[in-house]
Amino acid sequence: MEYEEEIVAEAHRRILGVLCALLHFVRCLFLVPLVLSIAFSFTNYDGWKTIDFVGLTNYITLFKDSKFYLSSGRTLPYTVCTLPFRVIIRYWWRCCYAPIALLPKA
């Protein structure tokens, strides 16, 4: 009985280790770039010179620009119209077609 409990405890430790590694992976590849992007959006850093904090100036300039509204007016309908089809097609492929397509051929 103790041996089975030790096996279960070891399995739980391994699962916890995998979950910790996965959390670190997500943090490094998703959260760190997200936070850096938000931080850089408040500066006028171009990648080569020193970083100068400008606050909300970038956002004020963005919302005063008429090209921003023109491009948003084009992008939003495109996204709303194409995204559902992409999701539906991908779902159909994974659920219906892929299992048939991946069967061994006789």
Salt bridges, closest charged atoms under 4 A:
GLU10 OE1 - ARG13 NH2 2.85
GLU10 OE2 - ARG14 NE 3.26
